[in-house]
């Protein structure tokens, strides 16, 4: 439905580092979308929230562009 830039999301999420363990998460594609592997559950939850916010922002940008195109004369 939406052409999300998963590479950008993957790059940003995988650049993060767990403050407690010093490890990076891994964003993996699944049949349902993607999942995040992390060294501990609190860090994974933090990355899931961050990725959700990033997806929300990407969708807003896509919708804004679609709306602009609809009202062009």
N, C-alpha and C positions, 0 to 999 in steps of 0.2 A: 504494500500500500504506500509506504513512505520509503524514499531512497535515503536512508540514514547513512552517515559516514561512520561505519563501525571501525574503520582503521584509525580514525582520529580518537574515538572513544577508547579503543584498545591501547593505543600509544600512551594516552594520558593516564589511564588506570594502571597500566603496567609500569609506569614511571614512578608511581607511589611506592613508599617503603614503610613497612611496619615499624613503628617506633620501638616496640618491645623486642622484636626478633631480628630486625634489620633485613627482612626478606621482601621481595616484590611479589605482588599477586599475578595471577595469570588469567586472562580473559579467554574463554574457550567458546566456540560456536556449538550450539546444540540444535536439535530439531525445532525447539520452541523459541529459539533466539540465541541467547548466550548465557553462560554461567561464569562465576568467578571462583577460582581456587585461591585460597590464601592460607597462611601459616596458622592462623587462629580465627575463631569465630567472630570476636569483636572487630578485628581488622576487615574480615570478609564483609560483615554487615555495613561497615563504614564505606567500603568500596561499592557495595550494591547500592547504597543510598546515593553516592556520588555519581555512579553511572546512570542511575535513574534520573537524577537532576540534569545530567548532560543530555540524555535522550529527550527529556522534556523540552529543553532549550532548542535542540535540533528540530523537533517537531514544530515548535512555535515559529522558527525561522522558515521552515517549509510552508506552513500555513499562511504566514505573512506574505510570502512570495506568491502563493496561489491566489490569495485575495487580491493582491495588486494586479495580477494578470486578469482576473475576472472583471475588474472595474476599469480597465484600460479602454479608451474610446478611439 
